[in-house]
Amino acid sequence: MNVAFIGLGIMGSRMARNLLKDSSLSLTVANRSPAAVQALEAEGARGASSASEAVRNADIVITMLSDPTVLEDVAFGDEGFVAAMHRGSLWVNSSTVNPSCTRHCASGANAVGVRFLDAPVAGTKQPAEAGELTFLLGGEDTDVEGARPLLELMGQKILHVGPAGQGSAFKMLVNALLAQSMLAYAETALLGEKFGFSRDFLMDTLPNLPVSAPFLQGKSDLIREGNYEAQFPLELMHKDLHLLEQTAYEEDQPMFLASLAKTVYGSAKQSGYGREDFAAVFDFLTGKR
C-alpha cells in the first residue's frame, strides 16, 4: 500500500514514524520545513518536495496540519494536492479543524472522485509517539475499515461518531473540556497556594481527587517542574477555542465559559506562552511575565 503523510509537526512526525513500523507500507512524506522530511527519510520514508508530489501514487493520504486556512490552501490552493490524487483514493484528515471546514473538504474531495475520512485525534505528543492516540472518525463505514490498519498503527482506540464533520465536531467537545479543565485547575491550585498549601502538596493531591480530570496528573508534573515543553502548544489550544466559538455561533449555541477561556489563553499567547504547553496557563496566571 502506498501512503502519503502531509504535515510533520509535533504530532504528525510521530504519527508518520509509527507507520514506518509496517514494512509492507511505502510511506512518502511532505512538510513545509524540510528538516522534518529529512529526519523521516533517514528512517526509511521517501521525501517529497511538495504535497502534490507526495500524493501522486498514494492509495491513502493522511494530513496533520495546523489550522483550516493552511489545510484548505495545501489541499485546494494553486498547488493543492487533492487535484493530484487518483480517483478512488482516500484522504484521511487528522487536522483539528471546525466541522464546516471538514464538510467543505469532504465535498471538494468527492467532487474529483476522492474519498474522505474525518479523523482528528485525542492525545498529545507522548501518546502520538507511543501509538496510543484516539481517532474520532466521521465518514463512511467502508472508508473507516479501509483506513483501520493505518489508524491502528498510530492509535489505540477508534471511535466512529457519524458522517464527515462529526469527527471534527466531537473534537470540539473534547478540547472544550480540556481547555476549561486546565484553566479551572490552574486557578484553583493558585488559590490553594494563597491559602498556604505548598505547591508540591497541591500537585500531589488535587489531580487525584474524583472531581479532577485524569490528564491533570501529567500537567501537574509540568507545573511542579516549571518545564512547559510543549505536548500540546498553548497557541493551538487558543486556535481550537476560536474554532469552537465559531462553530457554536454557527449552531446558535452560547458558550460563555469557553469564550472566557479563549480570552485567557489568548492573553497568555500574547504574553509569550504560545509555543509552550497549554499547561503554561498556570504560569501566566501567576503574573510572572
Steps between C-alpha positions, in 0.01 A plus 500: 500500500628847411438758772574873501525702822483880480584713806788394725464718807495384862222252433540418133867405519428248774194360326695455177785332686258238633390420145860408420463205737303321227755395240223418249416871471675740265493835679558837332510813716474873433534803723561874466818464708748266324675400823202291611494325161872425518464348847241251375694430181783382723258247651372361173234738368515656156513879506301714259565861410129588509167363616391450139808291428447295817148386408545405134514124556332489840211272585448686828604858586514613863515868592595651836511878449472792738172674417217528244671769291816294458305181436282649229795670332713185496204292382327731252735795432691566178720197567241308703558129540136387459515560124806272483333208680368218285129416492391262771788579733428597860586824678512464879511841670630492857537878531286667765270730304140617536219278368404741222858489367490121515176484303647738241808276466283190466291665229807622310660156514186314396457737203819360344435137595707494820357340812527690828527400866480750784751371759616749766682355798473524876844488657821701511869446425563204728199290386584588139853367551375184671232431239227548761285771343121488485355564153163674480363401162236649276430333168376187324535158663694367202754782524540444875581136431733592217701729727482280810835316453683835484305652787581199718872562443459855631228460762348272759133598460283573198165669561270539200253774593308567177538649151776736389506804728395313812856398583599866501186589696582247769859627516357846572326353806815322618714813478232715664522277807879479481557876487249589767611220736861618478403858570273410795777283645761775466277758670411258780860398567618861508230587751615200703848646511356826630331298775845380606511154345827413332513449125633147547207412726247642255661331199496168689142517623277706270550289183407182690165626625191341339398844369823542300556398138764222466718701257574749779737252665746543213449877486573524872846359438566776244381765745705358785814496287427834335583330170232566239652323203210475261297181499214707358603862431294771666465687171325197348264478796415865443440422132271210590299719739460752219367224274269385780362851539452531124322164485279584798399822323407299191285274720349795695627357829659739754825380661553748782778322688680374189501853359654627824759222484585606144569853627731370774696274266522783248646730765748229598605465137555875476715477812740258333359160598372399156769242418495348849261229617150623573561415867713817501173686552581429868820701473315775313247530783780556753578827317871415470524631142 
